[in-house]
Amino acid sequence: MSTTRANGSLYTNIENKIATVEFGHPASNSFPSELLDRLAKEFDSLSENENVSVIILKSEGDRAFCAGASFDELVSISNLEDGKAFFSGFANVINAMRTCSKLIIGRVQGKTVGGGVGLAAACDYVLATEGASIKLSELTIGIGPFVIAPAVERKVGVSGLAELTLDATSWKNAYWAKEKGLYARVFESISELDKEVELLSEKLASYNPEALLEMKKALWLGTDHWDRLLIGRAETSGKLVLSEFTKHALAKFKK
């Protein structure tokens, strides 16, 4: 059942060393700042939890995986401080996923935009459906996906990032995302996806936790500077969102 809460919902279920974290929001599973903050803290908490070996990240419903950051909040930004704080939301989540001691499996059941693509890219392994197309449309409103770009580039390379960001009005399908390395496997249906997510997480949870931790560290080698990098990128986005171009574009979009 989908949530109707204005600030969204976040539930974690822990069973057999597998933590399933499920987020939801009535606006296509988008993220208001409060929900991003809760998600970052949840990853920090699970990182310390000895009863957890692996994490599954999923969203509610059978439609969009994630529509990115809250549009209503974006429109209401009026100063640099608020802008930086708003864009730091996804920066903090990506950094929490990066430094989390547990491997994170992404379960992507549908379309994903903006920050949602960053969220998928920050997972250690992603399984998706054929309907899980992706788009980075930020340039169309005068900003850019600067905060999530390092995470996306780490998976799809500079050329893939250029394709996604510069062709800002086009969707890339799930097979494009798989070919580029964002998704590991793509399935025809959500039921097939769920079966494989369950199988994979059970296998991983049966492995040596110390080996999993060392593997996680190896996968994220060379990203220690992201704490500073992503917050710096949030500042860049915060400045751009106050530009005349973006104010005009957002006003038009809102209408």
N, C-alpha and C positions, 0 to 999 in steps of 0.2 A: 504493500500500500504506500502511495506517495504522501510525503509530508505536506501540510498546508501552512506550516510555521513560516512567518516572515523572515526569521533569521536562520531558517533551515534546520536540519537535524543531523546528528552524528551518533551512530550506535556502534559499539564494539562487542563482538561475541568471541569468547575464547573457549576453544574445545580441542582436545588432543594436541596441544602445543601450537595450534593454528589460531591466530587472531584475525577475525574478519572485521574490517572497518568499513562501515557503509555510511556515505553522506547523501543528503538529499536536500533539494530546495524546489519550491513550486515553479520557479522560473528556470526550467530546463536544467536543474541541478547546478545552477550558478552559485558563486560564492560571495556572500557579504563578508566584510572584514571579520566580524565576530566568529563566523564559521571557520574561516581560514586559521584564525588564532587557536580555536579549539582543536583543529586538525593537527597543527604543528605541535601543540602540547600533548596530543594523543600519541604521536609518533615518539616523542621524547619519553613518555611514560612507558610505552611498549618496549622501547629500547632497553629499559632497566628491568623489565619483567622476566623473571627466570622461568615462568611457566609458558613462555612464548618462544618458539623457534623460527616461525615464519609468519609474515603478515600478508593478507589479501586486501587490496584496496578496491572497492567497488562503489557504484552509485545506485540510487533507487530507480525502480521502474524498468521498462523495456524499451525506452526511447533514447533520448540524449544521454551520453555519459556525463558531459560537463560543458556548460556554456561559458566557462571562464568566470571572470570577476563580475560582481554586481553592477549592472548598467546604471541603476538608480543612484548608487554611491558615486560612480564615476562622474555622472552629470553634476552632482552636488559639490564637487571639489572646488574650493574657492581660494586656496592659498598654497604656497610651496610645502609647508609643513604637513598639511592634510594630504597633499598629493604624494609626497614621499611615504607617508604612513600607509596610504591606500595600496600603493604598488609594492610596499614591503611585505604585504600579506602573502603573496605567492613566493616571494624570496625566502621568507621564514619557513614556509612549508617545504620548499625544495631543499633547503639546508637541513631541516629536520629529517627529511627522507634520506638525504645523503649521509648524515652522521648517525642515523639509526643503526644499531648493532645487528638488526635483523634484516634478512632479505625480504624485499617487498614485491609481491606479484600483483600486477595490474590486471583488472578484469574490465575490459572496455566493450560495452554492449551496444554502443550507438555513437552518433555524431559527437565530435569534440572540437571546441573552438578555443582559441586564445590560451588563457591560463590552463585550461583543461588539457591542452596538448603538452604543456610544461609538466603537468602532473603525471601524465602517462610517461613522458620522457624521464622523469625522476624515479620511476619504478625500476627495479632491477631486471624484471622479465615481464613482458606483457602479452596476454592472450586476448584476442579481439574477435568480433564478428565481421561478416562482410559489410554490414551497415555502419561500421566504425570509421567513417570518413573524417578527415581533419581539415581545418582551415585556420590560417593566421591572418585575420583581416584588419589588424591594427593600423596599418598605413592608410587605410581608407578614411580614418577619422583623425589623421594627423599625428598619431603617436606610433610606437613600434613595440614589438614583443621583446623589449630589451632584457627584462628580468628573467624570462624563461629561455632566452636564446642560448645561453651556455648549456643548459640541460638538453635542449632540442639538438643543438649542434653536436653534442657528445654522442648522440644516437644516429643522426642522419647525415652528419658531415656539413661542411660549409656550403657545398653545392645544394644539398637538400634544404638547408635553412634558407638559402637565397631563393630557391624555387617556391617555397612556402610563403615567404614574407613578401617577395616582390610581385608575385601573382596573387595579390591579396584578396581578389574576389572569387577565386576558384577553389572548389573542394578537391582534395586529393583523396582517392579511394583507399580502402584498407589494404589492398594489394600493393599500392605504391608505398604505403607506410611500412609494409612488411619487407618489401624489396630494399628499402632504405635502412632498415634495422630498428625502426621504432617498435614494431610488433614482431614477436617471435613466431607466432602462428595465428592463422585466421580461420574461423569456422563459419559454416553456413547458417547455423542457428544458435540462439542463446542457450538452449538445452545442451547442445554439444559443447559449447564454451564452458558452461558450468561443470559439466562432467570432467573436462580436461583440467580446469582450475582445481577441482577437488583432488584429482589424481596427482597432479604435480605438487600441490601443497602437502599432501600426505607423504609423498616420496621425500620431499625436502625436510619435512618435520622428523623423518626417521634417520636423517644423517647426523653425523657428529656436529653438535652446535659450535664447537671451537673451529672446526673446518669451515663451517658456514660463515662465521665471523671473519676469519682470515680471507675468505673469498670475497666477502663484501668489501673489505678494506682494499683488496687488490683491484676490484672493479672500479673503485672511486679514486684510485691513485692520481695524484696531481691536481686535486680539486680543493685542497686546503684553503686556498685564497678566496673561495666562493663566498664566505661570510662577508667579506669586504666588497667583493665584486658585485654581488647581486643587490646589495643595499645601495651601492653607487649607481647601479642601473635603475633602481627604483627612483632615485633622485632625478635622473635624466627624464624618466617618464613623467614624474611629477611636474617638471618644468614645462614639458611639451603639452601636457593636458591643459595648461593655463594659456596656451598660445591662442591668438585670434582665430587661426585656421581651425583648431580643434573645437573651440567654443562654438564657432559657426556650424561646423560639421555635426557636433552633438545636438545642437538646437534643431537642426534640420532632421536629424535621425529621430529625435524625440517626437517630432510632429507626425 
